[in-house]
Amino acid sequence: MLLHSIQENAALFPHAIALKNDQTALTYAELNNQIVQLSTQLSASTRHKTIAINVDNHPAWVVLDLAAITLEIPLVPLPSFFSDAQLLHALQDAGAEVVITDNADYFRQLLGNLIIGTTVFDVAHKTLTQFTLAIASVALPASTSKVTYTSGTTGNPKGVCLSLSALVNVANSIKNAVGLNQNSQHCCVLPLSTLLENIAGVYAILLAGGTAHILPSAQVGFSGSSFDSQKLYDALIKSHANSVILLPELLKALVLKLESGAKKLADLRFIAVGGAHVSTQLLARAQRLEMPVFEGYGLSESASVVALNTPAANTIGSVGKPLNHVEITFSADQEILVKGANFLAYTNNNSATSQQQWLPTGDIGYCDDAGFLYINGRKKHIFITSFGRNVSPEWVERELTSQSCIVQACLFGEAKPWNTAVIVAQENVNLIQINQAVFDVNQTLPDYAQIKKFVLADAPFNISNQQLTPNGRLKRDAIWQQYQQQVNALYHD
């Protein structure tokens, strides 16, 4: 369906722009031709081989992706934020015998004696290097189109094998839910190696016949572990983007930019935000700025997005209604179960799944009477107090960060009589304000979930200090290692 849509647009609207950046603009006719040319070029050297790709955001990334689909070759996107060990693990775990990159020097040093062949070629005016590797092939499920790797909060990242039908089902649902069409302009901000941007961003806009603006990561504000909101703002202005996908931290940066007096982003019609919990306070601030922000929810094992708020149905605090291609139910302990776009299997795991099986998500939540889905937290993060009460830390953390003076919070209380929190406070607030905020939150919580004492963090939780995952989730073990002495001292006192 995806390739057919591109071919159809190439025939009916050959001059319409499909992919664009500052240096390159590919019409649908040119995109279709490049897919055909590249798939022909790759067919001899990559036949029956799994390809890994590590390329900065660029139209060439998409051409490679679509050529792999044409050849029915599994593609393994390698995130730029992976460590050397994680990259090597992903290559060997997926049996990737070929890696294509725009960072040849780095991979030449990383791979060393694993390289048994090198080819240099151009795609969409970008020079790429293809390394053939002495890596043993791995038997992936027969219909695997993409192997996406989770960021991994502990240990090695896990490879999720996905079929093309599952990926396109999600993209088609997104296209319909958001109302994308041939006039739509989508700005890709997240790395294309992120399943969310790859499917809900690029695939959805190509199905609609619109334009994907694919700019280098540095041009939209990413520089190592820091982020420049001015560059994001400028990119959205220049591209006249109607839609964009953001993580909560990026949304917060954009909100602060507009609150400081920046001109409204008049072209934007849909700002999707996901990847981690979004505080209701941040959503309310965005709403006051008339920003069209809509929270969603998904997971790699469901080929990305499962539920999404839309202009037609939006409730702050929820993650929206399930998309048309999925069904949702709940286990006895309120774990969310999904079916409709399930993954095929994990790499090196023979336990295959079916799109018609109920998939445990690991998240607990509920649906209200109107059909909106709410997430209470991760099942594995629930801890039990010494009084035998179950507490979902995300629930309490969400209430804490809804207070204007609290930016981040991480809750602890396993086997303890009461809970403590490590709190990252807003700049220029005092201890009296924080105490009042904690007091106000406690009035909304049952006794067993309340915060009796807290520790002020030395610095915000972020990727550089390894206390946040790249998509904005707390790394609880790392935070605990940093603050355990101070937390334990509260109990001893």
Buried (B, 14 or more C-beta within 10 A) or exposed (E): EBBEBBBEBBEEBEEBBBBBBEEBBBBBBBBBBBBBEBBEBBEEBBEEBBBBBBBBBBBBBBBBBBBBBBBEBBBBBBBBBBEEEBBBBBBBBBBBBBBBBBBBEEBBEBBEEBBEEEBEEEBBEBEBBBBBBEBEEBEBBEBBBBBBBBBBBEEBBBBBBBBBBBBBBBBBBBBBBBBBEBEBBBBBBBBBBBBBBBBBBBBBBBBBBBBBBBBBBEBBBBEEEEBBBEBBBBBBBEBBBBBBBBBBBBBBBBBEBBEEEBEEBEBBBBBBBBBBBBBBBBBBBBEEBEBBBBBBBBBBBBBBBBBBBBEEBBBBBBBBBBBEBBEBEEEEEEBBBBBBBBBBBBBEEEEBBEBEEBBEBBBBBEBEEEBBBBBBBBBEBBBEBEEEEEBBBBBBBBBBBBBBBBBBBBBBBEEBEBBBBBBBBBEEBEEEBBEEBBEEBBEEBEEBBBBBBBBEBEEBBBBEBBBBBBBBBBBBEBBBEBBEEBBEEBBEE
